[in-house]
Amino acid sequence: MVLDERFDASLSRPIAKRMARHLFRWGYTADQVSILAAGFGVMSGVCFTGGGLWPVVGGILLLAMVVTDCADGEVARLSPPSDKPWRGRMLDGVADLATVLSVHIAMVIVLARSGIVIGGHALGLFEILLLAVAGFASFSWKSSVVDDIKQRLKNTSVDRDLAKYKDQDKTFFEKFLYYLLVNYVQTAEKLTGQGRPGGYDTFRMVAAIGPSHHLVAIAIAGMLTPIAPTVF
């Protein structure tokens, strides 16, 4: 049972496994790899707002983020079991959030500068912001639904065991991460919908429009902006 999106299963995961072996040998932890993924994601958004070929660099960095986002889990599998698995789970989510915020803010900046005209009407900043918010909301909803179904299909899942870590000793930062994860899991359950549909067939259907595919689409759009500024 493959619990990856098509792009991840065919490209990201194989590359990430090779990448993880080197990162683990060099002493990187899974948490550090998550931070590296966040760095790629944030920098991709910065590059999208540049001129010339910088958006192409941004697209490449965003693809690197998608691969590195798979590598942190592979490094975790090579490392000794953690007594706080929820920490890595949430750091991975923070990396995704930082990336999504960065690229959607970049899209607002690019579209505002490009002067989009639809049906003779020039889109203003407020309308462009609405488009970006809709894109961000769409990404968040799809990611949550795909993840919720995926976690229920796994033999073991941190999300299902969160209660047993409630009274665990935590630093202030760890308490914050734990709080975020608990609320994320509860929100994902609600967003999946009444009756919480699941099963592998359902997962395969929703994974077709999952977060990795969404980011790959943005990466491709970024690479095309030098010749088509309104592609976003």
C-alpha positions as CSV (number, residue, x, y, z in Angstrom):
1,M,0.0,0.0,0.0
2,V,1.7,3.2,-1.2
3,L,0.8,6.2,1.0
4,D,2.6,8.8,-1.1
5,E,1.3,11.1,-3.9
6,R,2.4,10.0,-7.4
7,F,5.1,12.6,-7.6
8,D,6.5,11.6,-4.2
9,A,6.3,7.9,-4.9
10,S,8.0,8.1,-8.3
11,L,10.5,10.9,-7.8
12,S,10.7,12.5,-4.3
13,R,10.9,9.4,-2.2
14,P,13.6,7.5,-4.2
15,I,15.8,10.7,-4.2
16,A,15.0,11.4,-0.5
17,K,16.1,7.9,0.5
18,R,19.5,8.4,-1.1
19,M,19.7,12.0,0.3
20,A,18.8,10.8,3.8
21,R,21.7,8.2,3.9
22,H,24.2,11.0,3.3
23,L,22.6,13.5,5.7
24,F,22.4,10.9,8.4
25,R,26.1,10.0,7.8
26,W,27.0,13.7,8.1
27,G,25.2,13.9,11.5
28,Y,22.0,15.7,10.5
29,T,18.9,15.0,12.6
30,A,15.4,14.7,11.2
31,D,14.5,18.1,12.8
32,Q,17.4,19.8,11.1
33,V,16.4,18.4,7.8
34,S,12.9,19.8,8.4
35,I,14.4,23.2,9.0
36,L,16.4,22.8,5.8
37,A,13.2,22.0,3.9
38,A,11.6,25.2,5.4
39,G,14.7,27.2,4.2
40,F,14.3,25.9,0.7
41,G,10.6,26.7,0.7
42,V,11.0,30.3,2.1
43,M,13.8,31.1,-0.3
44,S,11.7,29.8,-3.2
45,G,9.1,32.5,-2.4
46,V,11.8,35.2,-2.2
47,C,13.2,34.1,-5.6
48,F,9.8,34.2,-7.2
49,T,9.6,37.9,-6.6
50,G,12.9,38.6,-8.3
51,G,13.5,39.6,-11.9
52,G,15.2,37.8,-14.8
53,L,15.7,34.1,-14.1
54,W,15.3,34.3,-10.4
55,P,11.7,32.8,-10.6
56,V,13.3,29.7,-12.3
57,V,15.7,29.4,-9.3
58,G,12.6,29.7,-7.1
59,G,10.9,26.8,-8.9
60,I,14.0,24.6,-8.5
61,L,14.2,25.5,-4.8
62,L,10.5,24.6,-4.3
63,L,11.1,21.2,-5.9
64,A,14.1,20.8,-3.6
65,M,11.8,21.5,-0.7
66,V,9.3,18.8,-1.8
67,V,12.1,16.3,-1.9
68,T,13.7,17.4,1.4
69,D,10.3,17.3,3.0
70,C,10.4,13.5,2.3
71,A,14.0,13.2,3.5
72,D,13.3,14.3,7.1
73,G,11.1,11.2,7.6
74,E,13.8,9.0,6.0
75,V,16.4,10.4,8.4
76,A,14.1,9.7,11.3
77,R,13.8,6.1,10.3
78,L,17.6,5.8,10.3
79,S,17.9,7.4,13.7
80,P,17.2,5.8,17.1
81,P,13.5,6.0,18.1
82,S,12.5,9.3,19.6
83,D,10.6,9.6,22.9
84,K,8.9,12.7,21.4
85,P,7.9,11.7,17.9
86,W,5.2,14.3,17.9
87,R,8.0,17.0,17.9
88,G,9.3,15.9,14.5
89,R,5.8,15.5,13.2
90,M,4.9,19.1,14.0
91,L,8.3,20.6,12.8
92,D,7.6,18.9,9.5
93,G,4.2,20.7,9.4
94,V,5.8,24.0,10.3
95,A,8.2,23.6,7.4
96,D,5.2,23.1,5.1
97,L,3.4,26.1,6.5
98,A,6.4,28.4,6.1
99,T,6.7,27.3,2.5
100,V,3.1,27.7,1.6
101,L,3.0,31.2,3.2
102,S,6.1,32.3,1.4
103,V,5.0,31.2,-2.0
104,H,1.5,32.6,-1.7
105,I,2.8,35.9,-0.5
106,A,5.2,35.8,-3.5
107,M,2.3,35.2,-5.9
108,V,0.5,38.3,-4.5
109,I,3.6,40.4,-5.2
110,V,4.2,39.0,-8.7
111,L,0.5,39.3,-9.7
112,A,0.2,42.8,-8.3
113,R,3.2,43.9,-10.4
114,S,2.0,42.2,-13.6
115,G,-1.3,44.1,-14.0
116,I,-3.7,41.3,-14.8
117,V,-6.7,42.2,-17.0
118,I,-9.6,39.8,-17.1
119,G,-12.5,40.7,-19.5
120,G,-11.3,44.2,-19.7
121,H,-11.2,44.6,-15.9
122,A,-7.8,45.2,-14.2
123,L,-7.5,43.2,-11.0
124,G,-6.8,45.3,-8.0
125,L,-4.7,44.4,-5.0
126,F,-7.7,43.4,-2.9
127,E,-8.9,41.0,-5.7
128,I,-5.4,39.5,-6.0
129,L,-5.3,39.0,-2.2
130,L,-8.6,37.2,-2.4
131,L,-7.2,34.9,-5.1
132,A,-4.1,34.2,-2.9
133,V,-6.2,33.5,0.2
134,A,-8.4,31.1,-1.8
135,G,-5.3,29.3,-3.0
136,F,-3.9,29.1,0.5
137,A,-7.2,27.9,1.9
138,S,-7.5,25.3,-0.9
139,F,-3.9,24.1,-0.1
140,S,-4.7,23.9,3.6
141,W,-7.9,22.0,3.1
142,K,-6.5,19.5,0.6
143,S,-3.4,18.9,2.8
144,S,-5.4,18.3,5.9
145,V,-7.8,15.8,4.2
146,V,-5.1,13.9,2.5
147,D,-3.1,13.7,5.7
148,D,-6.1,12.7,7.9
149,I,-6.9,9.8,5.6
150,K,-3.2,8.8,5.3
151,Q,-2.7,8.7,9.1
152,R,-5.7,6.4,9.5
153,L,-4.3,4.0,6.9
154,K,-1.0,3.7,8.7
155,N,-0.3,0.8,11.1
156,T,1.0,3.3,13.6
157,S,0.5,7.0,13.8
158,V,1.7,9.7,16.2
159,D,-1.7,11.5,15.6
160,R,-3.6,8.5,17.2
161,D,-1.3,8.4,20.2
162,L,-1.1,12.0,21.1
163,A,-3.0,11.5,24.4
164,K,-0.3,9.4,25.9
165,Y,2.2,12.3,25.5
166,K,0.0,14.8,27.2
167,D,1.8,14.7,30.6
168,Q,5.3,14.2,29.1
169,D,7.9,16.8,30.3
170,K,8.3,19.4,27.6
171,T,10.1,22.7,27.1
172,F,8.1,25.8,26.4
173,F,8.8,25.4,22.7
174,E,7.8,21.8,22.8
175,K,4.5,22.6,24.6
176,F,3.8,25.1,21.8
177,L,4.5,22.4,19.1
178,Y,2.4,19.9,20.9
179,Y,-0.5,22.3,21.2
180,L,-0.3,23.1,17.5
181,L,-0.3,19.4,16.6
182,V,-3.3,18.6,18.8
183,N,-5.3,21.4,17.2
184,Y,-4.1,20.5,13.7
185,V,-5.3,16.9,14.2
186,Q,-8.7,18.0,15.5
187,T,-9.1,20.5,12.6
188,A,-8.1,17.9,10.0
189,E,-10.8,15.6,11.3
190,K,-13.4,18.3,10.9
191,L,-12.2,19.3,7.4
192,T,-12.4,15.7,6.1
193,G,-16.1,16.0,6.5
194,Q,-19.1,14.3,8.1
195,G,-18.4,10.6,8.6
196,R,-14.7,11.1,7.9
197,P,-14.5,9.1,4.6
198,G,-11.4,7.0,4.3
199,G,-9.9,3.9,2.8
200,Y,-7.1,3.4,0.3
201,D,-9.3,4.1,-2.8
202,T,-10.4,7.4,-1.3
203,F,-6.8,8.2,-0.4
204,R,-5.6,7.6,-4.0
205,M,-8.4,9.9,-5.3
206,V,-7.7,12.8,-2.9
207,A,-3.9,12.4,-3.2
208,A,-4.2,13.3,-6.9
209,I,-4.7,16.9,-5.7
210,G,-2.5,16.6,-2.7
211,P,0.0,19.1,-1.3
212,S,3.0,17.9,-3.1
213,H,1.2,18.1,-6.5
214,H,0.0,21.6,-5.5
215,L,3.6,22.7,-4.8
216,V,4.9,21.1,-7.9
217,A,2.3,23.1,-9.9
218,I,3.4,26.3,-8.2
219,A,7.1,25.4,-8.9
220,I,6.3,25.0,-12.6
221,A,4.3,28.3,-12.7
222,G,7.3,30.0,-11.1
223,M,9.6,28.7,-13.8
224,L,7.3,30.0,-16.4
225,T,6.9,33.6,-15.0
226,P,9.9,35.0,-17.0
227,I,7.9,34.3,-20.2
228,A,4.3,34.4,-18.8
229,P,4.2,36.8,-15.8
230,T,0.5,36.1,-15.1
231,V,0.8,32.3,-15.0
232,F,0.3,32.2,-11.2
